[in-house]
Amino acid sequence: MKKIIFATALLLCSALVPAQQFNSLKECLERGLENNYSLRIIRNKESIAKNNSGAANAGMLPTASLTAGYSGTFDNTDVTSRSTGSTTSERNITDHTLRGTIDLQWTVFDGFKMQANYNRLKEQHLISQTQTRIAIEDYIATFTSEYYNFIKQLLRMNNLTYAVKLSRERLRIVQDRYIIGNNSRLDLLQARVDFNTDSAESVKQFERLSTSRIRLHELMGEENVNTYLHMKDTVIYKDFTLNFDELWQGTLETNAELLASSQEKRLAEIDYKSIKSRDYPYMRLNASYGYTHNRYDINATKKRSEWGADFGVTVGFNLFDGKRSRQRRNAKIAIDNAELQHKNLELMLYADINELWQAYENNRRLLSLERQNVVAARQNYDIAYERYLIGDLSGIEMREAQKSLFDAQDRLLDAEYNTKVCEISLLQISGKISIYLK
């Protein structure tokens, strides 16, 4: 009886918690895509990569610097003449120098290394965009799976509530019959045990439902994870229009991991070009404009100012550095590895999509069977209940009919959810997971 009271208290408490209603999966996803902390972090990393992809960061623009300085001396001198032997003393002699210079340096050509660096930064920005897309697609798949898991747990909670209702009705009937002597104490105790068992399972199910609700709040970036969720959707929708050939073609064309692999290969090719740039000469320009002002205390010149420009060109060629050929060979190997990784990833994706498709097809067949089982179990329970009312069926047989109905409903929920998870995985691997945002 304590378990029954506790289960009722949990349900009442959940009704008292402020509720948050969402009308659709799309609405939940939009909230999560905006608030989820992990996605906000990955977007900031993409912004950093974008900021780093400029020509200046690749060394293609000239550099200018301004320097200024002041120096002074404070001296005392004693000068002795060789011819006369007399000594001339000077005290507290001060000289002042003030300088200011603008320097300009520009590497005009370095064997296409600057262009390689610029292309590398651009490619790294594209890779960061792809990583953001992968994170968003992973989030959509994870959230959608949890969303339908919440609906599954909610529907299971409804089934358990109905099972408790049936057990309570059976217990009432047995109690009435026990009072008039038509049932034994053993029947009464068994009915009470079955009722308590169903009540205890409903308490456990409430915990599973709460765990899923908290997980959804966490994924949406909601601070109050204990807010009760009211979903307008109470059905696990399934898409039976999926086609294997279209899914695989979509995988080859739009899969984010394949795209990232191709970008990594291009990055390896850019690194090879950067190494080859050492085979070319380089040319640098430099120019400066400066101003110098000197002021003397005892010099024949009292003060002097100079200003003007300097400029020059430097041309060079790296004859030998001892490691160029090794780095070139390693860069070629890195390109080959990137190609092999791309092919291996393609094979892995083909294996995954075939495995998922097989599971999807099997779950669809199971779904059809379990729907038939639920109909048969419902009819079986109705017949058993009518026979039980007239005393033509034992309590154990009645319990078996009730358990068969609940198990059939539970297996149907599992089949629906497993089919949905396969659908989500197939859409993700084929790059079509964003369909849940439409």
VEXDREN-2710 file (C-alpha; in Angstrom, 1 decimal):
% VEXDREN-2710
k/r/px/py/pz
1/MET/0.0/0.0/0.0
2/LYS/2.9/2.4/0.7
3/LYS/4.1/1.9/-2.9
4/ILE/0.7/2.8/-4.2
5/ILE/0.6/6.0/-2.1
6/PHE/4.1/6.9/-3.2
7/ALA/3.3/6.4/-6.9
8/THR/0.2/8.6/-6.5
9/ALA/2.2/11.3/-4.7
10/LEU/4.8/11.3/-7.6
11/LEU/2.1/11.8/-10.1
12/LEU/0.5/14.6/-8.1
13/CYS/3.9/16.3/-7.6
14/SER/4.5/16.2/-11.3
15/ALA/1.2/17.9/-12.0
16/LEU/2.2/20.7/-9.6
17/VAL/5.5/21.4/-11.3
18/PRO/5.3/24.3/-13.8
19/ALA/4.8/22.8/-17.2
20/GLN/6.5/23.8/-20.4
21/GLN/4.6/22.9/-23.6
22/PHE/6.2/22.2/-27.0
23/ASN/4.0/21.7/-30.0
24/SER/6.4/19.8/-32.2
25/LEU/9.9/18.3/-32.5
26/LYS/10.9/21.2/-34.8
27/GLU/10.1/23.7/-32.0
28/CYS/12.3/21.7/-29.5
29/LEU/15.1/21.4/-32.0
30/GLU/15.1/25.1/-32.8
31/ARG/15.2/25.9/-29.0
32/GLY/18.1/23.5/-28.6
33/LEU/20.1/24.7/-31.6
34/GLU/20.0/28.2/-30.2
35/ASN/20.7/27.4/-26.6
36/ASN/22.8/24.2/-26.4
37/TYR/26.2/25.1/-24.9
38/SER/28.2/22.6/-26.9
39/LEU/26.9/24.0/-30.2
40/ARG/27.6/27.5/-29.1
41/ILE/31.2/26.5/-28.3
42/ILE/31.7/24.8/-31.7
43/ARG/30.2/27.9/-33.5
44/ASN/32.7/30.1/-31.6
45/LYS/35.6/27.9/-32.8
46/GLU/34.3/28.3/-36.4
47/SER/34.3/32.1/-35.9
48/ILE/38.0/31.9/-34.8
49/ALA/38.9/29.9/-37.9
50/LYS/37.1/32.5/-40.1
51/ASN/39.0/35.3/-38.4
52/ASN/42.3/33.4/-39.0
53/SER/41.6/32.9/-42.8
54/GLY/42.6/36.4/-43.9
55/ALA/45.5/37.3/-46.3
56/ALA/47.3/39.1/-43.5
57/ASN/47.5/35.9/-41.4
58/ALA/49.0/34.1/-44.4
59/GLY/51.8/36.7/-44.7
60/MET/50.7/38.2/-48.0
61/LEU/50.4/41.8/-46.8
62/PRO/53.3/44.1/-45.9
63/THR/54.1/44.9/-42.3
64/ALA/54.7/48.4/-41.0
65/SER/56.2/49.4/-37.7
66/LEU/56.8/52.7/-35.9
67/THR/59.7/53.1/-33.5
68/ALA/60.8/56.1/-31.5
69/GLY/63.4/56.6/-28.9
70/TYR/65.4/59.1/-26.8
71/SER/68.9/58.8/-25.5
72/GLY/71.1/61.2/-23.6
73/THR/74.5/61.5/-21.9
74/PHE/75.7/63.3/-18.8
75/ASP/79.5/63.4/-18.7
76/ASN/82.5/65.0/-17.0
77/THR/85.8/65.3/-18.9
78/ASP/89.4/66.3/-18.0
79/VAL/91.7/67.0/-21.0
80/THR/95.5/67.4/-20.5
81/SER/97.5/69.1/-23.3
82/ARG/100.7/67.3/-24.3
83/SER/102.6/70.5/-25.1
84/THR/101.8/72.6/-22.2
85/GLY/100.7/70.1/-19.6
86/SER/97.7/72.1/-18.7
87/THR/94.4/70.4/-17.9
88/THR/91.0/71.6/-19.1
89/SER/88.0/70.3/-17.2
90/GLU/84.4/70.2/-18.3
91/ARG/81.6/69.3/-15.9
92/ASN/78.0/68.2/-16.4
93/ILE/78.2/67.9/-20.2
94/THR/74.8/66.8/-21.6
95/ASP/74.1/65.5/-25.2
96/HIS/70.5/64.6/-26.4
97/THR/69.4/62.4/-29.3
98/LEU/65.8/61.9/-30.4
99/ARG/64.9/59.3/-33.1
100/GLY/61.7/58.3/-34.9
101/THR/61.5/55.7/-37.7
102/ILE/58.7/54.1/-39.8
103/ASP/59.8/50.7/-41.3
104/LEU/58.0/48.8/-44.1
105/GLN/58.7/45.2/-45.1
106/TRP/57.0/43.1/-47.7
107/THR/57.7/39.7/-49.0
108/VAL/56.7/39.9/-52.7
109/PHE/57.4/36.4/-53.7
110/ASP/58.5/33.3/-51.6
111/GLY/57.9/30.4/-54.1
112/PHE/54.1/30.4/-53.7
113/LYS/54.4/29.6/-50.0
114/MET/52.2/32.6/-49.1
115/GLN/49.5/31.4/-51.5
116/ALA/49.8/27.9/-49.9
117/ASN/49.4/29.3/-46.4
118/TYR/46.4/31.4/-47.5
119/ASN/44.8/28.3/-49.1
120/ARG/45.5/26.3/-45.9
121/LEU/43.8/28.9/-43.8
122/LYS/40.8/28.9/-46.1
123/GLU/40.6/25.1/-46.1
124/GLN/40.8/25.1/-42.3
125/HIS/37.9/27.5/-42.2
126/LEU/35.9/25.1/-44.4
127/ILE/36.9/22.2/-42.2
128/SER/35.6/24.1/-39.2
129/GLN/32.3/24.8/-41.0
130/THR/32.1/21.0/-41.7
131/GLN/32.8/20.2/-38.1
132/THR/30.1/22.6/-37.0
133/ARG/27.7/20.8/-39.4
134/ILE/28.7/17.4/-38.0
135/ALA/28.1/18.7/-34.5
136/ILE/24.7/20.0/-35.5
137/GLU/23.7/16.8/-37.2
138/ASP/24.9/14.7/-34.2
139/TYR/22.8/17.0/-32.0
140/ILE/19.7/16.7/-34.2
141/ALA/20.1/12.9/-34.2
142/THR/20.7/12.6/-30.5
143/PHE/17.9/15.0/-29.6
144/THR/15.4/13.4/-31.9
145/SER/16.2/9.9/-30.5
146/GLU/15.7/11.2/-27.0
147/TYR/12.5/13.1/-28.0
148/TYR/10.9/9.9/-29.2
149/ASN/12.3/8.0/-26.2
150/PHE/10.5/10.5/-24.0
151/ILE/7.3/9.8/-26.0
152/LYS/7.9/6.1/-25.7
153/GLN/8.3/6.3/-21.9
154/LEU/5.2/8.5/-21.7
155/LEU/3.2/6.0/-23.6
156/ARG/4.6/3.1/-21.5
157/MET/3.6/5.1/-18.4
158/ASN/0.1/5.3/-19.8
159/ASN/0.0/1.6/-20.4
160/LEU/1.3/0.9/-16.9
161/THR/-1.4/3.3/-15.5
162/TYR/-4.0/1.3/-17.4
163/ALA/-2.4/-2.0/-16.1
164/VAL/-2.6/-0.7/-12.5
165/LYS/-6.3/0.2/-13.2
166/LEU/-7.0/-3.3/-14.4
167/SER/-5.2/-4.9/-11.4
168/ARG/-7.1/-2.6/-9.0
169/GLU/-10.4/-3.7/-10.6
170/ARG/-9.4/-7.3/-10.3
171/LEU/-8.4/-6.8/-6.6
172/ARG/-11.8/-5.2/-6.0
173/ILE/-13.6/-8.2/-7.6
174/VAL/-11.6/-10.7/-5.6
175/GLN/-12.2/-8.8/-2.3
176/ASP/-16.0/-8.8/-2.9
177/ARG/-15.9/-12.5/-3.7
178/TYR/-13.8/-13.2/-0.7
179/ILE/-16.3/-11.5/1.6
180/ILE/-19.1/-13.6/0.3
181/GLY/-16.9/-16.8/0.3
182/ASN/-16.6/-17.4/-3.4
183/ASN/-12.8/-16.9/-3.4
184/SER/-10.1/-18.1/-1.1
185/ARG/-7.6/-16.0/0.8
186/LEU/-4.9/-17.3/-1.6
187/ASP/-6.8/-15.7/-4.5
188/LEU/-7.0/-12.4/-2.5
189/LEU/-3.3/-12.4/-1.6
190/GLN/-2.3/-13.2/-5.2
191/ALA/-4.5/-10.3/-6.5
192/ARG/-2.9/-7.9/-4.0
193/VAL/0.6/-9.1/-5.0
194/ASP/-0.2/-8.5/-8.7
195/PHE/-1.6/-5.1/-7.9
196/ASN/1.4/-4.1/-5.8
197/THR/3.8/-5.4/-8.6
198/ASP/2.1/-3.2/-11.2
199/SER/2.2/-0.2/-8.9
200/ALA/5.9/-0.7/-8.2
201/GLU/6.6/-0.9/-11.9
202/SER/4.7/2.3/-12.4
203/VAL/7.0/4.0/-9.8
204/LYS/10.1/2.7/-11.7
205/GLN/8.6/3.9/-15.0
206/PHE/8.0/7.4/-13.5
207/GLU/11.8/7.5/-12.8
208/ARG/12.6/6.5/-16.4
209/LEU/10.2/9.2/-17.7
210/SER/11.8/11.8/-15.4
211/THR/15.3/10.9/-16.6
212/SER/14.3/11.3/-20.2
213/ARG/12.6/14.7/-19.4
214/ILE/15.8/15.9/-17.7
215/ARG/17.9/14.8/-20.5
216/LEU/15.8/16.7/-23.0
217/HIS/16.0/19.9/-20.9
218/GLU/19.8/19.5/-20.8
219/LEU/20.0/19.1/-24.6
220/MET/17.9/22.2/-25.1
221/GLY/20.2/24.2/-22.7
222/GLU/17.3/24.8/-20.3
223/GLU/18.6/25.8/-16.8
224/ASN/15.5/24.4/-14.9
225/VAL/15.8/20.7/-15.9
226/ASN/13.0/19.8/-13.5
227/THR/10.3/21.7/-15.4
228/TYR/7.6/19.3/-16.5
229/LEU/7.4/18.8/-20.3
230/HIS/4.1/18.6/-22.0
231/MET/4.5/17.3/-25.6
232/LYS/1.7/17.8/-28.1
233/ASP/3.1/14.8/-30.0
234/THR/2.1/11.5/-28.4
235/VAL/2.8/9.3/-31.4
236/ILE/6.1/7.9/-32.7
237/TYR/5.9/9.0/-36.3
238/LYS/7.7/6.8/-38.8
239/ASP/8.8/7.5/-42.4
240/PHE/8.2/4.5/-44.6
241/THR/9.2/6.3/-47.9
242/LEU/12.9/5.7/-47.4
243/ASN/14.8/4.2/-50.3
244/PHE/18.1/2.5/-50.0
245/ASP/19.6/3.7/-53.3
246/GLU/18.6/7.3/-52.6
247/LEU/20.1/7.1/-49.1
248/TRP/23.4/5.8/-50.4
249/GLN/23.6/8.3/-53.2
250/GLY/22.9/11.0/-50.6
251/THR/25.7/9.6/-48.4
252/LEU/28.2/9.9/-51.3
253/GLU/27.1/13.4/-52.1
254/THR/26.4/15.1/-48.8
255/ASN/27.7/13.0/-45.9
256/ALA/29.5/15.5/-43.6
257/GLU/32.2/13.0/-42.6
258/LEU/33.1/12.2/-46.2
259/LEU/33.2/15.9/-46.9
260/ALA/35.6/16.4/-44.0
261/SER/37.8/13.6/-45.3
262/SER/38.0/15.2/-48.7
263/GLN/39.0/18.5/-47.1
264/GLU/41.7/16.8/-45.0
265/LYS/43.1/15.4/-48.3
266/ARG/43.2/18.9/-49.9
267/LEU/44.9/20.1/-46.8
268/ALA/47.6/17.5/-47.2
269/GLU/48.0/18.5/-50.9
270/ILE/48.4/22.2/-49.8
271/ASP/51.1/21.1/-47.3
272/TYR/53.0/19.4/-50.1
273/LYS/52.8/22.6/-52.2
274/SER/54.1/24.6/-49.2
275/ILE/57.2/22.3/-49.0
276/LYS/57.8/22.6/-52.8
277/SER/57.9/26.4/-52.5
278/ARG/61.4/26.1/-51.1
279/ASP/62.5/25.2/-54.7
280/TYR/61.9/28.8/-55.8
281/PRO/63.8/32.0/-55.0
282/TYR/62.3/34.7/-52.8
283/MET/62.2/38.5/-53.0
284/ARG/61.6/41.0/-50.3
285/LEU/61.2/44.7/-50.3
286/ASN/62.0/47.0/-47.4
287/ALA/61.7/50.7/-46.9
288/SER/62.0/53.1/-44.0
289/TYR/61.6/56.8/-43.2
290/GLY/63.3/58.3/-40.2
291/TYR/64.0/61.5/-38.3
292/THR/66.9/62.1/-36.0
293/HIS/67.6/65.1/-33.9
294/ASN/70.9/65.6/-32.0
295/ARG/71.7/68.3/-29.5
296/TYR/75.2/68.9/-28.2
297/ASP/76.5/70.8/-25.2
298/ILE/80.2/71.5/-26.0
299/ASN/80.5/70.3/-29.6
300/ALA/81.3/72.8/-32.4
301/THR/77.8/72.0/-33.7
302/LYS/75.0/73.0/-31.3
303/LYS/72.3/70.8/-32.9
304/ARG/71.7/68.7/-35.9
305/SER/68.5/67.2/-37.5
306/GLU/68.4/64.5/-40.2
307/TRP/65.4/62.9/-42.0
308/GLY/64.9/60.9/-45.1
309/ALA/64.0/57.5/-46.6
310/ASP/65.9/54.2/-47.1
311/PHE/64.8/51.4/-49.4
312/GLY/66.1/48.2/-50.7
313/VAL/65.4/44.8/-52.4
314/THR/66.5/41.4/-51.2
315/VAL/66.6/38.4/-53.5
316/GLY/67.7/35.0/-52.3
317/PHE/67.6/31.3/-53.0
318/ASN/67.8/28.5/-50.5
319/LEU/70.4/26.1/-51.9
320/PHE/70.3/23.4/-49.3
321/ASP/68.7/22.8/-46.0
322/GLY/69.3/19.1/-45.4
323/LYS/65.6/18.1/-44.9
324/ARG/63.7/19.2/-48.0
325/SER/63.6/15.9/-49.8
326/ARG/62.6/14.0/-46.6
327/GLN/59.7/16.4/-46.0
328/ARG/58.6/16.2/-49.6
329/ARG/58.5/12.4/-49.4
330/ASN/56.6/12.5/-46.1
331/ALA/54.1/15.0/-47.6
332/LYS/53.4/12.6/-50.5
333/ILE/52.8/9.8/-48.1
334/ALA/50.4/12.0/-46.1
335/ILE/48.4/12.6/-49.3
336/ASP/48.3/8.8/-50.0
337/ASN/47.1/8.2/-46.4
338/ALA/44.4/10.9/-46.7
339/GLU/43.2/9.1/-49.9
340/LEU/43.3/5.7/-48.1
341/GLN/41.4/7.1/-45.1
342/HIS/38.8/8.5/-47.5
343/LYS/38.2/5.2/-49.2
344/ASN/38.2/3.4/-45.8
345/LEU/35.6/5.8/-44.5
346/GLU/33.5/5.3/-47.6
347/LEU/33.6/1.5/-47.1
348/MET/32.7/1.9/-43.4
349/LEU/29.7/4.1/-44.3
350/TYR/28.6/1.6/-46.9
351/ALA/28.8/-1.2/-44.3
352/ASP/27.0/1.0/-41.7
353/ILE/24.2/2.0/-44.0
354/ASN/23.6/-1.7/-45.1
355/GLU/23.5/-2.8/-41.5
356/LEU/21.1/0.0/-40.5
357/TRP/18.9/-0.7/-43.5
358/GLN/18.7/-4.4/-42.6
359/ALA/17.7/-3.4/-39.0
360/TYR/15.2/-0.9/-40.4
361/GLU/13.6/-3.5/-42.6
362/ASN/13.5/-6.1/-39.8
363/ASN/11.9/-3.6/-37.4
364/ARG/9.3/-2.7/-39.9
365/ARG/8.3/-6.4/-40.2
366/LEU/8.4/-6.7/-36.4
367/LEU/6.2/-3.6/-36.2
368/SER/3.5/-5.2/-38.4
369/LEU/3.6/-8.4/-36.3
370/GLU/3.4/-6.6/-33.0
371/ARG/0.4/-4.5/-34.1
372/GLN/-1.4/-7.8/-34.9
373/ASN/-0.3/-9.1/-31.5
374/VAL/-1.7/-6.1/-29.7
375/VAL/-5.1/-6.6/-31.4
376/ALA/-5.1/-10.3/-30.6
377/ALA/-4.0/-9.7/-27.0
378/ARG/-6.7/-7.1/-26.5
379/GLN/-9.4/-9.5/-27.8
380/ASN/-7.9/-12.3/-25.6
381/TYR/-8.1/-10.0/-22.5
382/ASP/-11.7/-9.0/-23.2
383/ILE/-12.8/-12.6/-23.5
384/ALA/-10.8/-13.6/-20.4
385/TYR/-12.3/-10.7/-18.5
386/GLU/-15.9/-11.7/-19.4
387/ARG/-15.1/-15.3/-18.3
388/TYR/-13.5/-14.1/-15.1
389/LEU/-16.6/-12.1/-14.2
390/ILE/-18.8/-15.1/-14.4
391/GLY/-16.3/-17.3/-12.5
392/ASP/-15.3/-19.4/-15.5
393/LEU/-11.6/-18.3/-15.3
394/SER/-9.1/-18.5/-12.5
395/GLY/-7.2/-15.5/-11.2
396/ILE/-3.9/-16.8/-12.5
397/GLU/-5.3/-17.2/-16.0
398/MET/-6.8/-13.7/-15.8
399/ARG/-3.4/-12.4/-14.8
400/GLU/-1.7/-14.1/-17.7
401/ALA/-4.2/-12.5/-20.1
402/GLN/-3.5/-9.1/-18.6
403/LYS/0.3/-9.6/-18.7
404/SER/0.0/-10.8/-22.3
405/LEU/-1.7/-7.5/-23.2
406/PHE/0.8/-5.3/-21.5
407/ASP/3.8/-7.3/-22.9
408/ALA/2.3/-7.0/-26.4
409/GLN/1.8/-3.2/-26.0
410/ASP/5.4/-2.9/-24.6
411/ARG/6.9/-4.8/-27.5
412/LEU/4.9/-2.6/-30.0
413/LEU/6.4/0.5/-28.4
414/ASP/9.9/-1.1/-28.6
415/ALA/9.4/-1.9/-32.3
416/GLU/8.1/1.6/-33.0
417/TYR/11.0/3.3/-31.2
418/ASN/13.6/0.9/-32.7
419/THR/12.2/1.6/-36.2
420/LYS/12.4/5.3/-35.5
421/VAL/16.0/5.1/-34.3
422/CYS/17.0/3.2/-37.5
423/GLU/15.3/5.9/-39.5
424/ILE/17.1/8.7/-37.7
425/SER/20.5/6.9/-38.2
426/LEU/19.8/6.4/-41.9
427/LEU/18.9/10.0/-42.4
428/GLN/22.0/11.2/-40.5
429/ILE/24.4/9.0/-42.5
430/SER/22.9/10.2/-45.7
431/GLY/23.1/13.8/-44.8
432/LYS/19.4/14.3/-44.6
433/ILE/18.9/14.6/-40.9
434/SER/17.9/18.3/-41.1
435/ILE/14.6/17.1/-42.5
436/TYR/13.4/17.2/-38.9
437/LEU/13.7/20.9/-38.9
438/LYS/11.2/21.3/-41.7
END
